[in-house]
Amino acid sequence: MDIIASVCRQAHWESPELQVFLNDLPQNDFNTVFKSIPAFNGKPCFVAGVAGSFYQRLFPSKSIHFVHSSYSLHWLSKVPRGVEANKGNLYIAKTSPPNVSKAYSEQYRNDFSRFLRFRSEEMITEGRMLLTFIGRSITDPTSKDCCTIWDLFTKSLLDLVAEVHWIGV
């Protein structure tokens, strides 16, 4: 907000009023985010939450000027078919069968295409989009290049599953 106001002052333009839409799945809790909104009181910025998957239409046609998605597009719309054989892994690992990598890749390709198609319907002509992703420097999907945390995450979740199994016995 401050940068926009500064640029407008330097160019002798009137600062625009902004409408900001925050998006998340309906089952996620927006309360913490909404508690921070009063910090925008008195500024020409109006904030609203939009519940729904970004893999569907969220806004009217040609109504959005700018889309920003930061570190969220790696979440898939669903678990791909064919990953049941990925025993003991929550991601594509060295021990994963080849069809697992293919299934995740196809699901991501379908999801990302849907995301782009829906945003293109919602955005004005010459609108802008900024997408931030986690990336890899090599193409091997089993590389630990960026994702060593997944091993720890998998171990932790498997430990939790093992504990739950024994609690019920």
N, C-alpha and C positions, 0 to 999 in steps of 0.2 A: 504494500500500500504506500509506504513512504517513498519508494523508488518511483512509482507511478506519479505521485504528487510532485516529486522533484522534477521529473522530466517534463511534466505539464507546465510547471512554473517557468522553467528555463525556455520552453517553446512559446510561452504566453498563451497557453491553452487552458481552458477550464477543465478541472479534474473530473473524470467521469464517475458516475455512480456504478458500482460493480455488484453483480449478483454472483455469489459463489455457491456452487452445489457440491456438497460432500457426499460421496457414494460409498455404500457398503451393503453387505448382505443383510436381509431383514433380521436374521437371528443374531447378528452382532450388536453389541451394546454401544449406542451413540451417546449415552449419558455423559461420559467423561469429556467427549468432544464438545457437546452442547454446553457444558459448564464453562468452557473457555471462550465461548462466543461473546459474552459481555465485554471482553477486551476490545471488541470492534465497535462498541457503542460510541456514537458521535463521529464515526468515520463514514465516508460514503461507500460502505461495504455491507451487503446484506447476505447472510449465510443461511443456508437451508440444507437439510439432509434428504437424500433420495435413497430409499431402500430398494434394492434389487441387484441382480447380477449385471456386471458390465458386459456380459455376453448376450444381453438382450437390449432392446430399445429402452431408453430411460427418459428421453426428452423429445419434445415436438420437432418436426422437420425444420431444418435451417434455423435453429434457435441458439446454437452454441457457437461462441467466437473462439474459445480457447479450451483445449482439453489437456490436463496434466495427469499422468499416471506414473507413480513412483514406486518401483519395487513391488508391483502387484500382479503383473501379467504372467508371472510364472505359475500362478494358481490356476489349475485347470477347472473347467466347468463340471467335470466328472472324472471318476477313475476310468481309465481306458480299458476296454475289453482285452483280455489276453495277458494281463499282468499277474494273474493268479499264480503262475509258475515262478514268480520272483521271490521264492521262499526266503525268509529271514532278512529281506531288504525292503526299505521304504523308498528306494530310489534306484536308479540304474547303476549297478555296481559291476565289478569285474566278474562276479559269479552269476550275473543276470543272463538268462537266455537271450539270443539275438532278437526274438520277437518282442521282448519287453521294450527295448529301445525303440523299435519300429512303432509299437503301439503308442508310446508316449509322444513320439515325434508326430504321428498322425493326429493325435488328439490336440496337441498344441497347434499344429497347422490349422486344423478346423476351428479351434477356439479363437486364435489370433485373427484369422480371416473374418470370422463373425464380428469380433470386436471392431475391426477396421470398417467393415461394411456398415454396422450400426452407427458408428461415430460419423462416417461420411454422410449418412442420411440426416443426422442431427446437426451437423456443423454448417455454418454459413459458407458461401463461396469465399475462398481465400482465408478461411479460418486457419488456425494454427494448432499443432499438437506437439507436446513434449512428452516423450516416453522414456523412462529410465528403467534399465534392466540389469540383472546380474549377468555377467558374461564369462566366457572362457577364452583363453588365448589359443587353444587347440581344439580340434573337432572331436576328439575322442570323448564320448559321453560318460565314460567311466573314469576320466581323469580327475585327480584330486586338485586340479588347478584352482578351483574357486570354492570347492564344496567340502572341505574336510569336516566341517561341522555336521554334515549328514551322518557320518559314522557315529559320532557322539549322540546325536539325536536318535538314531536307530537303536543304539544300545540302551539308552534311557527308556525309550518307549517299550522295547522288548522286556526290560526289567520290570516296568510297571505292569505290563500284561501278565508276566509270570507271577507277580505279587497278587493281582486280582484273582488269578486262577486258584491260588492256594487259599485265599481268604474264604472263598465259597465252599471249600472242602471240609 
